[in-house]
């Protein structure tokens, strides 16, 4: 279908003649039909005059409805050529789930998960067409579909790390990949080296394995090679979990010299290196060329994991592990006690998205740049005492609260805050107002922010107990207008403290 007639649109939309305002009801009806797939994307809509005649309303009413659809991103127009249906840019649409009143109604700043790219819909439709060819089997492939493993391997090879499909294990997300590697290779009491701050769920998995966690501090400037190698040697680490590409949460990027030195040290200390490349594809600015960490490996001790969640969409729940073919087979056998295999349809969707990698990466870069710019500007205007370094890629700011506050805790210091400033301070006799005192830390701020409608990820989530209280992770993976509103609410939380009873953390909330 290339175009819709006025009669067809009127029949599909079926707006109540008594709806007020009518133009908004008409726009909402068209939007819902596009989102439901009943009106395809890139279909030409009828001229405003013709639709007005069929609906028996003024042309101004239809013009207003079309204007609203264009504003929301569901209609594109060119003078003299007409109007076509479209899907909105995820970075600019006001119809986004982040400001929804569903659930607890909080702006979800605890998660660094972006919305789906515009190519997801077409990739899903193509994957559904592919699916019947796989219906003759039982649907269980513990190592992953060949079509997806071939594309993942080809991407590693294109980046300079020759890889065969049999070296790839498809997982149900990067977190699942971490669990599989730890479950197979880490035992109780084994020393595991992690960055501080680091991805919280990696700490969770290490604790589940009763491993001995060895933290090594990292800042915006990156890794101090001598400290990292020294900790690896002194601890006798069984495994080191590292994020060299736009590290979560600091955004730091490890240079090739450090990568080579770390892999060389791991060879000497007999340490396995688990490299989390979840953010690898998302350089937002010009950055120096870096090679995959596995390209410096000469004895098969570097294991890489990746994910579709940040480049494409977390709802797909597809990740992968790159290792030796022999270890890939061992991991596939080990996972049989966990989930047997990843869903076939989602694997087919990701395979199709790999075919659109450059297109989707360009879109993600553009949207993240816009959101990063908005978040940085809003923080500098409204909370200038907070300090941070703008990362050149990834999706998060690692913010130090209150700038040079003497009781802020440095990353990885192992220090524990005690004494004044550890909580909220009441201001003014009988004022009834509670202000988050300078230097009071991220945890009381997060509690206050929940009362102002924002869920935060305070620094202690990213380290061991008692550390990183002076820091806050703020993602820029949400649309700009959401981030601008969130910073306004953060300032209110900082200045006025909690509103009403504080909200306890929801144990079902996942941090990504």
ZABA-163772 format. One record per residue (C-alpha): y negated, z, x negated. Coordinates in Angstrom, 2 decimals. Layout:
{{Y Z X}}
...
This chain:
{{0.00 0.00 0.00}}
{{-3.33 -1.11 -1.47}}
{{-5.74 -0.19 1.31}}
{{-5.97 1.74 4.56}}
{{-7.62 0.52 7.71}}
{{-10.00 2.69 9.69}}
{{-7.43 2.95 12.50}}
{{-4.73 4.12 10.08}}
{{-6.95 6.82 8.60}}
{{-8.00 8.02 12.04}}
{{-4.37 8.25 13.15}}
{{-3.29 10.09 10.00}}
{{-6.15 12.57 9.91}}
{{-6.27 13.30 13.65}}
{{-9.36 15.53 13.47}}
{{-10.12 17.70 16.51}}
{{-13.27 16.19 18.10}}
{{-14.60 19.72 18.60}}
{{-14.29 20.72 14.92}}
{{-17.55 21.96 13.38}}
{{-18.84 20.83 11.03}}
{{-16.96 17.65 11.76}}
{{-17.60 16.00 8.39}}
{{-15.97 18.92 6.56}}
{{-12.93 18.86 8.85}}
{{-12.61 15.12 8.20}}
{{-12.86 15.62 4.42}}
{{-10.34 18.48 4.52}}
{{-7.94 16.33 6.53}}
{{-8.10 13.46 4.04}}
{{-7.75 15.88 1.11}}
{{-4.65 17.49 2.63}}
{{-3.05 14.08 3.22}}
{{-3.66 13.10 -0.42}}
{{-2.21 16.38 -1.69}}
{{0.82 15.99 0.60}}
{{1.41 12.44 -0.64}}
{{0.92 10.90 2.81}}
{{-2.08 8.99 1.48}}
{{-1.25 7.69 -2.02}}
{{-3.63 7.85 -4.95}}
{{-5.62 4.69 -5.83}}
{{-5.58 3.42 -2.26}}
{{-8.78 1.84 -0.97}}
{{-10.32 3.72 1.94}}
{{-12.00 1.96 4.88}}
{{-15.72 1.35 4.83}}
{{-17.79 4.23 6.20}}
{{-19.16 2.09 9.02}}
{{-15.70 1.01 10.22}}
{{-14.29 4.54 10.14}}
{{-17.32 5.87 12.03}}
{{-16.79 3.28 14.76}}
{{-13.11 4.16 15.19}}
{{-13.77 7.94 15.18}}
{{-16.80 7.50 17.49}}
{{-19.06 9.54 15.22}}
{{-22.24 8.70 13.35}}
{{-22.02 6.87 10.05}}
{{-23.92 9.80 8.50}}
{{-20.98 12.07 9.41}}
{{-18.46 9.85 7.62}}
{{-20.84 9.41 4.68}}
{{-21.08 13.20 4.35}}
{{-17.27 13.48 4.44}}
{{-16.91 10.82 1.72}}
{{-19.61 12.55 -0.36}}
{{-17.69 15.85 -0.12}}
{{-14.44 14.14 -1.14}}
{{-16.22 12.59 -4.13}}
{{-17.66 15.97 -5.08}}
{{-14.19 17.52 -4.96}}
{{-12.67 14.69 -6.99}}
{{-10.51 13.17 -4.27}}
{{-12.51 9.95 -3.94}}
{{-13.93 7.51 -6.46}}
{{-16.51 4.91 -5.46}}
{{-18.18 1.94 -7.07}}
{{-21.15 0.23 -5.50}}
{{-20.16 -3.05 -3.91}}
{{-16.44 -2.40 -4.39}}
{{-15.65 0.47 -2.02}}
{{-13.93 3.82 -2.40}}
{{-10.43 4.76 -3.63}}
{{-8.41 7.94 -3.27}}
{{-7.99 10.01 -6.44}}
{{-6.80 13.35 -7.76}}
{{-9.43 15.71 -9.14}}
{{-9.96 16.50 -12.79}}
{{-8.36 19.93 -13.32}}
{{-11.38 21.05 -15.39}}
{{-13.97 20.39 -12.71}}
{{-12.42 20.76 -9.28}}
{{-13.69 23.68 -7.22}}
{{-10.35 23.68 -5.38}}
{{-8.44 25.67 -7.97}}
{{-5.97 28.54 -7.66}}
{{-7.76 30.77 -10.16}}
{{-10.35 31.96 -7.63}}
{{-7.87 32.17 -4.80}}
{{-7.83 35.20 -2.54}}
{{-4.04 35.02 -2.43}}
{{-2.02 37.72 -4.15}}
{{-4.15 40.42 -5.73}}
{{-7.29 38.23 -5.68}}
{{-8.03 38.72 -9.39}}
{{-9.26 36.00 -11.74}}
{{-6.27 35.63 -14.03}}
{{-7.76 35.98 -17.52}}
{{-4.60 37.67 -18.81}}
{{-2.79 34.32 -19.01}}
{{-3.53 31.41 -21.34}}
{{-1.75 28.88 -19.15}}
{{-3.65 25.70 -18.20}}
{{-3.24 23.81 -14.93}}
{{-1.10 20.69 -14.76}}
{{-2.46 17.38 -16.11}}
{{-3.18 14.51 -13.77}}
{{-0.12 12.60 -15.06}}
{{2.30 15.24 -13.76}}
{{2.60 13.73 -10.31}}
{{3.57 10.26 -11.52}}
{{5.95 11.75 -14.10}}
{{7.64 13.74 -11.32}}
{{8.00 10.69 -9.10}}
{{9.59 8.71 -11.93}}
{{11.89 11.61 -12.76}}
{{13.07 11.77 -9.14}}
{{13.94 8.09 -9.38}}
{{15.91 8.79 -12.57}}
{{17.75 11.78 -11.11}}
{{20.51 9.98 -9.12}}
{{21.94 8.54 -12.36}}
{{22.75 12.10 -13.45}}
{{24.35 13.11 -10.15}}
{{27.83 11.94 -11.16}}
{{28.13 14.79 -13.66}}
{{28.05 18.56 -13.11}}
{{24.41 18.92 -14.25}}
{{25.18 21.41 -17.02}}
{{24.22 20.37 -20.54}}
{{23.71 23.49 -22.70}}
{{22.12 21.51 -25.52}}
{{19.86 19.44 -23.25}}
{{19.68 15.92 -21.82}}
{{19.94 13.19 -24.48}}
{{16.88 11.41 -23.04}}
{{14.69 14.45 -23.69}}
{{16.23 15.43 -27.03}}
{{15.66 11.89 -28.30}}
{{11.96 12.08 -27.44}}
{{11.53 15.53 -28.98}}
{{13.29 14.42 -32.17}}
{{11.15 11.28 -32.32}}
{{8.01 13.38 -32.07}}
{{9.07 15.58 -35.00}}
{{9.87 12.46 -37.02}}
{{6.47 10.95 -36.22}}
{{4.84 14.16 -37.49}}
{{6.62 13.80 -40.82}}
{{9.75 15.88 -40.25}}
{{12.78 13.60 -39.93}}
{{14.85 14.88 -37.02}}
{{17.97 13.72 -35.17}}
{{18.59 14.46 -31.47}}
{{21.60 16.64 -32.34}}
{{19.19 19.03 -34.10}}
{{17.42 19.79 -30.80}}
{{18.37 22.39 -28.18}}
{{16.42 22.21 -24.91}}
{{15.59 25.65 -23.52}}
{{14.06 27.11 -20.39}}
{{10.66 27.63 -22.00}}
{{9.57 28.85 -25.45}}
{{10.19 32.48 -24.55}}
{{13.81 31.61 -23.79}}
{{13.98 29.87 -27.17}}
{{12.78 33.05 -28.89}}
{{15.39 35.10 -27.03}}
{{18.19 32.73 -28.02}}
{{17.27 32.74 -31.72}}
{{16.81 36.51 -31.87}}
{{19.97 37.08 -29.84}}
{{22.09 35.04 -32.21}}
{{20.50 35.90 -35.56}}
{{18.93 39.38 -35.31}}
{{20.92 42.60 -35.03}}
{{20.03 46.28 -34.59}}
{{18.03 47.61 -37.52}}
{{17.28 44.18 -38.98}}
{{13.70 43.96 -40.27}}
{{11.67 41.31 -38.42}}
{{8.26 40.32 -39.74}}
{{5.57 39.47 -37.17}}
{{1.88 38.74 -37.32}}
{{-0.53 41.30 -35.93}}
{{-1.83 40.34 -33.44}}
{{1.00 38.19 -32.14}}
{{2.65 36.88 -28.98}}
{{3.62 40.02 -27.01}}
{{6.95 38.76 -25.73}}
{{8.16 38.20 -29.30}}
{{7.62 41.92 -29.88}}
{{9.48 42.63 -26.64}}
{{12.48 40.57 -27.77}}
{{12.54 42.26 -31.19}}
{{12.56 45.65 -29.49}}
{{15.36 44.57 -27.16}}
{{17.41 43.72 -30.24}}
{{16.55 47.16 -31.75}}
{{15.06 45.36 -34.75}}
{{12.69 47.06 -37.18}}
{{9.32 45.39 -36.66}}
{{7.20 44.74 -39.77}}
{{3.60 43.79 -38.82}}
{{1.32 41.79 -41.14}}
{{-2.36 41.54 -40.30}}
{{-4.04 38.22 -39.51}}
{{-7.66 37.45 -38.63}}
{{-9.69 34.42 -37.55}}
{{-9.80 33.36 -41.20}}
{{-6.02 33.17 -41.26}}
{{-3.25 34.64 -43.34}}
{{-3.57 36.46 -46.65}}
{{-0.70 34.83 -48.46}}
{{-0.06 37.63 -50.94}}
{{0.17 40.24 -48.17}}
{{2.45 38.07 -46.06}}
{{4.80 37.29 -48.94}}
{{4.65 40.87 -50.19}}
{{5.67 42.21 -46.77}}
{{8.52 39.70 -46.61}}
{{9.79 40.76 -50.03}}
{{9.33 44.53 -49.65}}
{{10.86 44.71 -46.16}}
{{13.77 42.40 -46.89}}
{{12.97 40.72 -43.59}}
{{15.93 39.10 -41.87}}
{{13.56 36.86 -39.88}}
{{9.81 36.12 -39.85}}
{{8.22 35.03 -36.57}}
{{5.06 33.01 -37.32}}
{{2.59 30.85 -35.38}}
{{0.92 28.62 -37.98}}
{{-0.68 26.22 -35.49}}
{{-3.67 27.74 -33.63}}
{{-2.10 31.15 -33.65}}
{{-2.00 33.08 -30.38}}
{{-4.34 34.94 -29.98}}
{{-6.61 34.37 -33.02}}
{{-6.61 30.56 -33.03}}
{{-6.10 30.46 -36.81}}
{{-4.60 27.36 -38.44}}
{{-2.40 27.76 -41.54}}
{{-3.05 25.27 -44.33}}
{{-0.30 23.37 -46.11}}
{{-0.54 25.42 -49.30}}
{{0.15 28.61 -47.38}}
{{2.98 26.97 -45.43}}
{{4.65 25.85 -48.64}}
{{4.18 29.27 -50.27}}
{{5.63 31.13 -47.27}}
{{8.69 28.87 -47.06}}
{{9.21 29.19 -50.79}}
{{9.03 32.98 -50.57}}
{{11.46 32.96 -47.64}}
{{13.90 31.03 -49.81}}
{{13.67 33.68 -52.53}}
{{14.03 36.62 -50.12}}
{{16.71 34.94 -47.95}}
{{14.49 35.22 -44.86}}
{{14.80 32.95 -41.84}}
{{11.47 31.62 -40.59}}
{{11.03 31.12 -36.84}}
{{7.98 28.88 -36.36}}
{{6.36 28.89 -32.89}}
{{4.56 25.55 -32.44}}
{{3.61 26.02 -28.79}}
{{-0.08 25.17 -29.42}}
{{0.53 22.60 -32.15}}
{{-0.60 19.51 -30.21}}
{{-3.94 21.01 -29.15}}
{{-6.46 20.54 -31.93}}
{{-9.82 20.32 -30.15}}
{{-11.99 19.54 -33.17}}
{{-11.46 17.67 -36.41}}
{{-9.11 19.78 -38.53}}
{{-7.47 19.24 -41.92}}
{{-4.10 17.54 -41.78}}
{{-1.21 19.98 -41.69}}
{{2.50 19.23 -42.01}}
{{5.23 20.83 -39.92}}
{{6.41 23.99 -41.65}}
{{9.92 22.60 -41.64}}
{{8.83 19.78 -43.96}}
{{8.62 22.34 -46.81}}
{{12.15 23.59 -46.11}}
{{14.90 22.65 -48.58}}
{{17.73 24.92 -47.46}}
{{17.65 24.89 -43.63}}
{{15.99 28.27 -43.10}}
{{13.02 27.11 -40.96}}
{{13.69 27.05 -37.21}}
{{10.96 25.52 -35.04}}
{{10.35 26.07 -31.34}}
{{8.07 24.17 -28.99}}
{{7.11 24.15 -25.34}}
{{5.84 21.91 -22.56}}
{{3.78 24.75 -21.11}}
{{0.47 24.37 -22.95}}
{{0.27 20.62 -23.44}}
{{1.59 19.90 -19.97}}
{{2.45 22.68 -17.49}}
{{4.08 26.09 -17.61}}
{{5.70 25.56 -14.22}}
{{8.11 23.08 -15.80}}
{{9.74 25.90 -17.83}}
{{10.98 23.60 -20.58}}
{{10.99 24.41 -24.28}}
{{13.06 23.45 -27.30}}
{{14.46 24.55 -30.64}}
{{14.66 22.36 -33.75}}
{{17.20 23.48 -36.35}}
{{20.30 22.18 -38.10}}
{{22.92 20.42 -36.00}}
{{25.41 23.19 -36.78}}
{{23.06 25.99 -35.69}}
{{22.06 23.97 -32.62}}
{{25.69 23.98 -31.52}}
{{25.97 27.73 -32.13}}
{{22.82 28.35 -30.07}}
{{24.17 26.20 -27.24}}
{{27.38 28.25 -27.17}}
{{25.40 31.51 -27.34}}
{{23.22 30.55 -24.36}}
{{26.28 30.22 -22.10}}
{{26.04 33.97 -21.49}}
{{22.40 33.59 -20.42}}
{{21.72 30.52 -18.29}}
{{24.21 27.73 -19.24}}
{{21.59 24.94 -19.18}}
{{18.02 24.02 -18.26}}
{{17.28 22.22 -14.96}}
{{17.93 18.48 -15.05}}
{{14.91 17.40 -13.01}}
{{12.43 19.36 -15.11}}
{{13.93 17.88 -18.29}}
{{13.48 14.39 -16.86}}
{{9.86 15.17 -15.98}}
{{9.13 16.33 -19.54}}
{{10.84 13.23 -20.95}}
{{8.47 11.10 -18.88}}
{{5.50 13.18 -20.02}}
{{6.47 12.55 -23.66}}
{{5.99 8.87 -22.84}}
{{2.41 9.79 -21.87}}
{{1.81 12.15 -24.78}}
{{-1.40 10.61 -26.10}}
{{-2.85 10.21 -22.61}}
{{-2.10 13.78 -21.56}}
{{-3.16 15.24 -24.89}}
{{-6.54 13.49 -24.63}}
{{-7.02 14.90 -21.15}}
{{-6.03 18.40 -22.22}}
{{-8.39 18.28 -25.19}}
{{-11.27 17.15 -23.02}}
{{-10.74 19.84 -20.41}}
{{-10.19 22.62 -22.95}}
{{-13.31 21.62 -24.89}}
{{-15.39 21.84 -21.71}}
{{-13.93 25.23 -20.83}}
{{-14.29 26.55 -24.38}}
{{-17.96 25.51 -24.44}}
{{-18.62 27.29 -21.14}}
{{-16.84 30.49 -22.17}}
{{-18.57 30.66 -25.55}}
{{-22.02 30.04 -24.04}}
{{-21.48 32.63 -21.28}}
{{-20.31 35.30 -23.73}}
{{-23.21 34.69 -26.11}}
{{-25.68 34.91 -23.25}}
{{-24.28 37.85 -21.30}}
{{-22.31 39.86 -23.89}}
{{-23.99 39.05 -27.22}}
{{-22.71 42.22 -28.91}}
{{-19.14 40.89 -28.67}}
{{-18.20 38.86 -31.73}}
{{-15.67 36.08 -32.25}}
{{-14.99 32.93 -34.23}}
{{-14.73 29.75 -32.19}}
{{-11.27 28.29 -32.93}}
{{-10.85 24.60 -33.61}}
{{-7.83 24.37 -31.35}}
{{-5.48 26.28 -29.11}}
{{-6.62 27.99 -25.94}}
{{-7.92 31.50 -26.67}}
{{-10.79 33.49 -28.14}}
{{-9.95 36.70 -30.01}}
{{-12.98 38.84 -29.25}}
{{-14.07 41.95 -31.09}}
{{-15.81 44.26 -28.66}}
{{-19.24 45.71 -29.44}}
{{-19.63 43.74 -32.64}}
{{-20.02 46.14 -35.53}}
{{-18.94 49.27 -33.67}}
{{-17.65 51.60 -36.39}}
{{-14.58 52.64 -34.41}}
{{-13.33 49.13 -33.71}}
{{-9.85 48.60 -35.13}}
{{-9.15 45.74 -37.50}}
{{-6.19 43.47 -36.80}}
{{-2.98 44.78 -38.26}}
{{-4.56 47.89 -39.69}}
{{-1.98 50.17 -38.14}}
{{-4.80 52.59 -37.28}}
{{-4.84 54.63 -34.09}}
{{-8.10 55.42 -32.32}}
{{-8.79 59.11 -31.70}}
{{-11.80 61.17 -30.77}}
{{-15.01 60.12 -28.98}}
{{-15.20 56.71 -27.43}}
{{-11.59 56.55 -26.39}}
{{-12.39 56.24 -22.72}}
{{-15.22 55.79 -20.21}}
{{-18.42 57.84 -20.49}}
{{-20.40 59.02 -17.49}}
{{-24.11 58.31 -17.67}}
{{-26.90 60.24 -15.98}}
{{-26.43 63.63 -14.32}}
{{-25.11 63.11 -10.83}}
{{-25.61 59.38 -11.08}}
{{-22.09 58.62 -9.90}}
{{-22.06 55.60 -12.21}}
{{-19.49 55.11 -14.90}}
{{-20.32 52.92 -17.88}}
{{-17.87 51.69 -20.45}}
{{-19.33 53.22 -23.59}}
{{-19.88 51.05 -26.69}}
{{-16.78 51.13 -28.83}}
{{-14.64 52.53 -26.02}}
{{-12.06 49.81 -26.38}}
{{-10.30 47.11 -24.45}}
{{-7.96 49.20 -22.31}}
{{-10.65 51.06 -20.32}}
{{-12.57 47.80 -20.05}}
{{-9.48 46.09 -18.59}}
{{-9.11 48.87 -16.03}}
{{-12.76 48.56 -15.05}}
{{-12.59 44.74 -14.95}}
{{-9.75 44.86 -12.42}}
{{-12.14 46.62 -10.09}}
{{-14.52 43.68 -10.48}}
{{-11.84 41.09 -9.78}}
{{-10.72 40.10 -13.31}}
{{-7.34 40.72 -14.90}}
{{-7.61 40.99 -18.69}}
{{-5.27 41.00 -21.68}}
{{-6.48 43.88 -23.88}}
{{-5.85 43.86 -27.62}}
{{-3.06 46.48 -27.65}}
{{-0.81 44.04 -25.77}}
{{-0.71 41.93 -28.94}}
{{0.24 44.60 -31.46}}
{{2.19 47.77 -32.00}}
{{1.26 51.03 -30.29}}
{{-2.18 52.36 -31.09}}
{{-3.59 49.22 -32.70}}
{{-6.03 46.46 -31.69}}
{{-7.90 48.57 -29.11}}
{{-11.15 47.06 -30.33}}
{{-10.11 43.53 -29.33}}
{{-9.69 41.39 -26.24}}
{{-8.05 38.01 -25.77}}
{{-9.99 35.64 -23.53}}
{{-8.38 32.27 -22.73}}
{{-10.39 29.12 -22.04}}
{{-7.55 27.36 -20.23}}
{{-9.19 27.67 -16.81}}
{{-11.93 25.50 -15.29}}
{{-15.49 26.12 -16.57}}
{{-16.86 27.53 -13.32}}
{{-14.05 30.09 -13.20}}
{{-14.82 31.24 -16.74}}
{{-18.55 31.50 -16.06}}
{{-17.89 33.67 -13.01}}
{{-15.36 35.77 -14.93}}
{{-17.86 36.57 -17.69}}
{{-20.43 37.66 -15.11}}
{{-17.83 40.03 -13.67}}
{{-16.91 41.26 -17.16}}
{{-20.52 42.14 -17.84}}
{{-20.66 44.07 -14.57}}
{{-17.49 45.93 -15.54}}
{{-18.92 46.73 -18.96}}
{{-22.27 47.89 -17.55}}
{{-21.18 49.72 -14.41}}
{{-17.55 50.68 -14.93}}
{{-14.84 50.47 -12.26}}
{{-15.60 49.92 -8.59}}
{{-13.54 52.26 -6.43}}
{{-10.07 53.30 -7.50}}
{{-8.74 51.64 -10.63}}
{{-5.80 49.27 -10.26}}
{{-2.64 50.17 -12.17}}
{{-1.01 47.33 -14.09}}
{{1.41 45.28 -12.01}}
{{4.81 45.35 -13.75}}
{{5.53 41.86 -12.42}}
{{2.48 40.34 -14.15}}
{{3.57 38.19 -17.08}}
{{1.29 37.57 -20.03}}
{{1.43 34.08 -21.61}}
